[in-house]
Amino acid sequence: MDRPLLTARLEQKLLLSASAQSYHLEFSIDELSHFDFTAGQFISCAAVDDRGKTQTRAYSIASAPRANQFDLCINRVENGFFSNLLCDLEPGQTVQFHGPHGVFTLRQPLTDSIFIATGTGIAPIRGFVEWLFPESGEDRSQGRPIWLVYGTRHETGLYYQKYFEKVAAERHNFRYLSTLSRPRDGWKGLRGYVQNHVAEIVTERAREHTEPVVAVAEPMGFDIHAYICGLNKMVSANRDKLKELGWQRKQIIFERYD
Ligand SMILES: Cc1cc2nc3c(=O)[nH]c(=O)nc-3n(C[C@H](O)[C@H](O)[C@H](O)COP(=O)(O)OP(=O)(O)OC[C@H]3O[C@@H](n4cnc5c(N)ncnc54)[C@H](O)[C@@H]3O)c2cc1C
């Protein structure tokens, strides 16, 4: 069955990385006054290619709900059909989509949470952070410790760095850790893969809580979740690491881009 398509009009376009040719795109929806979705969900963009075939690709929404608007964070893939179409859009131009879709959303009731992302996997996580810590309005984090571990190869691939640093400076319960696997000389931040830093957080937290294993299910549910988004190799590495540390399957929520 064909799904009804909506029209997203590009309002703003910001280059996130010249070397990676990644863009932050802000859209408004022509047909709606309010776009109802849950932070972390994705939309399916649709367009007809040169051969008359309709191509559809999923893109995570990189913002919290905001009137009839939403943001995307797009990485240009060499010879890729849809990523190039989106990255080449200019303000005023449109793209069609259906959605929202997906269950990569914060589990309720909210628990302590570790957000783990690489590359454009940061998109839905930005939505989580905007929703939990809105610039105006009520903080929804309930004082829960929230960690964001964001990794990439080079510094130029860390998107929204200033935004996350600002939230971390303003909110005592939000910790932002960025790590590079191939840093330039002089990089003063963390090094290595995200899973190594996640393991440190989990081990440290277990020590602080003086519980035998953090994964123990409480009558009301789990006391911590991990939310992982990015390419499959990274998602698997983190899931394996958390399982090794005694976590249960349901504590690990993930979205794979490939
Ligand atoms: C739930 C979900 C959410 C997603 N959210 C985002 C998002 O927020 N931002 C974003 O940029 N992408 C996101 N993606 C990936 C996106 O759907 C496309 O796969 C990506 O944009 C490439 O599509 P394309 O049409 O440009 O390339 P295609 O024409 O489909 O592929 C061209 C070539 O690139 C390779 N390729 C395909 N995908 C990738 C990739 N992700 N990285 C590197 N090479 C690739 C293919 O193997 C092929 O060789 C998401 C995917 C899923 C499943």
The ligand as an SDF file (V2000), in Angstrom:
LIG
                    3D

 53 58  0  0  0  0  0  0  0  0999 V2000
   17.2210    3.9490   10.1350 C   0  0  0  0  0  0  0  0  0  0  0  0
   18.2900    4.6280    9.3000 C   0  0  0  0  0  0  0  0  0  0  0  0
   18.6100    5.9560    9.5580 C   0  0  0  0  0  0  0  0  0  0  0  0
   19.5870    6.6040    8.8000 C   0  0  0  0  0  0  0  0  0  0  0  0
   19.9050    7.8970    9.0910 N   0  0  0  0  0  0  0  0  0  0  0  0
   20.8860    8.5340    8.4020 C   0  0  0  0  0  0  0  0  0  0  0  0
   21.2530    9.8710    8.7440 C   0  0  0  0  0  0  0  0  0  0  0  0
   20.7110   10.4870    9.6770 O   0  0  0  0  0  0  0  0  0  0  0  0
   22.2290   10.4710    7.9990 N   0  0  0  0  0  0  0  0  0  0  0  0
   22.8710    9.8220    6.9480 C   0  0  0  0  0  0  0  0  0  0  0  0
   23.7310   10.4400    6.3060 O   0  0  0  0  0  0  0  0  0  0  0  0
   22.5360    8.5380    6.6290 N   0  0  0  0  0  0  0  0  0  0  0  0
   21.5590    7.8910    7.3040 C   0  0  0  0  0  0  0  0  0  0  0  0
   21.2100    6.6120    6.9730 N   0  0  0  0  0  0  0  0  0  0  0  0
   21.8160    5.9990    5.7560 C   0  0  0  0  0  0  0  0  0  0  0  0
   20.9440    6.3670    4.5180 C   0  0  0  0  0  0  0  0  0  0  0  0
   19.6780    5.7270    4.5940 O   0  0  0  0  0  0  0  0  0  0  0  0
   21.5730    5.9290    3.1940 C   0  0  0  0  0  0  0  0  0  0  0  0
   21.9330    4.5790    3.2510 O   0  0  0  0  0  0  0  0  0  0  0  0
   22.8080    6.7540    2.8270 C   0  0  0  0  0  0  0  0  0  0  0  0
   22.4820    8.1460    2.7430 O   0  0  0  0  0  0  0  0  0  0  0  0
   23.3450    6.3030    1.4370 C   0  0  0  0  0  0  0  0  0  0  0  0
   22.2930    6.4030    0.5240 O   0  0  0  0  0  0  0  0  0  0  0  0
   22.5930    6.8340   -0.9690 P   0  0  0  0  0  0  0  0  0  0  0  0
   21.3020    6.7380   -1.7380 O   0  0  0  0  0  0  0  0  0  0  0  0
   23.3240    8.1300   -1.0420 O   0  0  0  0  0  0  0  0  0  0  0  0
   23.6190    5.7210   -1.4510 O   0  0  0  0  0  0  0  0  0  0  0  0
   23.2600    4.4360   -2.3480 P   0  0  0  0  0  0  0  0  0  0  0  0
   22.9760    4.9110   -3.7410 O   0  0  0  0  0  0  0  0  0  0  0  0
   22.2210    3.6360   -1.6620 O   0  0  0  0  0  0  0  0  0  0  0  0
   24.6240    3.6360   -2.2670 O   0  0  0  0  0  0  0  0  0  0  0  0
   25.7890    4.0230   -3.0110 C   0  0  0  0  0  0  0  0  0  0  0  0
   27.0110    3.2870   -2.4630 C   0  0  0  0  0  0  0  0  0  0  0  0
   27.3290    3.7220   -1.1340 O   0  0  0  0  0  0  0  0  0  0  0  0
   27.3540    2.6240   -0.2130 C   0  0  0  0  0  0  0  0  0  0  0  0
   26.6780    3.0900    1.0150 N   0  0  0  0  0  0  0  0  0  0  0  0
   25.3670    2.9990    1.2850 C   0  0  0  0  0  0  0  0  0  0  0  0
   25.1000    3.5530    2.4840 N   0  0  0  0  0  0  0  0  0  0  0  0
   26.2690    4.0080    2.9820 C   0  0  0  0  0  0  0  0  0  0  0  0
   26.6340    4.6800    4.1760 C   0  0  0  0  0  0  0  0  0  0  0  0
   25.7250    4.9830    5.1350 N   0  0  0  0  0  0  0  0  0  0  0  0
   27.9450    4.9950    4.3280 N   0  0  0  0  0  0  0  0  0  0  0  0
   28.8650    4.6940    3.3920 C   0  0  0  0  0  0  0  0  0  0  0  0
   28.5600    4.0600    2.2300 N   0  0  0  0  0  0  0  0  0  0  0  0
   27.2910    3.7060    2.0320 C   0  0  0  0  0  0  0  0  0  0  0  0
   26.5900    1.5290   -0.8910 C   0  0  0  0  0  0  0  0  0  0  0  0
   27.0870    0.2570   -0.4750 O   0  0  0  0  0  0  0  0  0  0  0  0
   26.8390    1.7800   -2.3580 C   0  0  0  0  0  0  0  0  0  0  0  0
   28.0440    1.1790   -2.7580 O   0  0  0  0  0  0  0  0  0  0  0  0
   20.2520    5.9250    7.7390 C   0  0  0  0  0  0  0  0  0  0  0  0
   19.9180    4.5690    7.4790 C   0  0  0  0  0  0  0  0  0  0  0  0
   18.9660    3.9380    8.2520 C   0  0  0  0  0  0  0  0  0  0  0  0
   18.6410    2.4870    7.9620 C   0  0  0  0  0  0  0  0  0  0  0  0
  1  2  1  0
  2  3  1  0
  2 52  2  0
  3  4  2  0
  4  5  1  0
  4 50  1  0
  5  6  2  0
  6  7  1  0
  6 13  1  0
  7  8  2  0
  7  9  1  0
  9 10  1  0
 10 11  2  0
 10 12  1  0
 12 13  2  0
 13 14  1  0
 14 15  1  0
 14 50  1  0
 15 16  1  0
 16 17  1  0
 16 18  1  0
 18 19  1  0
 18 20  1  0
 20 21  1  0
 20 22  1  0
 22 23  1  0
 23 24  1  0
 24 25  2  0
 24 26  1  0
 24 27  1  0
 27 28  1  0
 28 29  2  0
 28 30  1  0
 28 31  1  0
 31 32  1  0
 32 33  1  0
 33 34  1  0
 33 48  1  0
 34 35  1  0
 35 36  1  0
 35 46  1  0
 36 37  1  0
 36 45  1  0
 37 38  2  0
 38 39  1  0
 39 40  1  0
 39 45  2  0
 40 41  1  0
 40 42  2  0
 42 43  1  0
 43 44  2  0
 44 45  1  0
 46 47  1  0
 46 48  1  0
 48 49  1  0
 50 51  2  0
 51 52  1  0
 52 53  1  0
M  END
$$$$
